[in-house]
Amino acid sequence: MSFNHRWAVNMTIRAIVATTLVTATAALAEMPGGPPQGGYSVAPLRDPLFDSAQVVIETTALNNWLGANIQKLSYEQMKGPREHLYYLIDSRIKQIYAAEQRVLPKANDPILELLFSWSEYLGVFGGAHAFNAVKAPASKAKEPAMKLPAGISLGLDKDLFTVQSTLGWAATFPYYFMIWNVGDFTATGGPRTQLLALSTGAAKDKSQLGHSQATLMFLFSPGSEFEAFQGYWRKQLGIDATTKTQALNVRKLQAQHVVDETSKLHKEFTAWFEPSGSFAVAYIGIEGTYEWNRPHFLDFLRSVEATVGSRPNK
């Protein structure tokens, strides 16, 4: 992929700074109503980390920095810029929702277009899909460049991603969640596992930075022995088997919850068995972010479906 990013939007950065707040508001006013992010709570869609002016300034600065440095970054060095990119995306989404009660603009939003244009360059699955959903009609569509494991597919329908496996599962979540890992592997000393790792929206927390995203980690093993699968991944997450469980009020699931009092890192883990195999979901976040985004942990659990072939098994 070329890293000459001038083509990403049909306007210069100066034009974005001068016109975004006016043109985006006008574009949003034209959008029809309708429930946003079906199946996902809108409660976390408030209190953006950055106000509108800050989003414009920070987007401009990040775009310029990435344009000069992207080719020099190792995958490990992409973590910081990738997270900052999605802090800005999260703030912009929350501003759009506050104005018009939706998360996916029908008309072009130049700030989101510019931000999502960098997603796949920074190792985010689905970045091309999100870019195509928010770009101006005259902007060239992107082809997905991030390679998924065989048998796993990703699609975007309006404001929701669906990731689906031919081995027997599907999960749905908002398009602004950051998909930073999709894998299919045999764990060392453990079962074959398909993994989907996401970051949720952002919130203020008790970390040194003062804000972060929470993490959702989905795990599936086809036909594995459930107790061994659950025990293996619970151990990998550092959760003792004797940790007390609590009801999640989602499909009779029970979760174990631990917190590190020093780092204020919360970890919540639940697992269950379906005819297609063993399932587990871990929810991880620093205190503040953990509580703020927890409704989306429960929403994600509701979205997970065991499937037969390519059809949901309801």
PyMOL commands that set and color helices and strands:
alter all, ss='L'
color gray80, all
select helices_A, chain A and resi 5-8+13-29+52-72+76-100+110-116+120-122+127-134+226-236+289-303
alter helices_A, ss='H'
color red, helices_A
select strands_A, chain A and resi 152-157+160-165+169-174+178-186+192-204+211-222+245-247+254-260+265-274+277-286+305-308+311-312
alter strands_A, ss='S'
color yellow, strands_A
deselect
rebuild
show_as cartoon
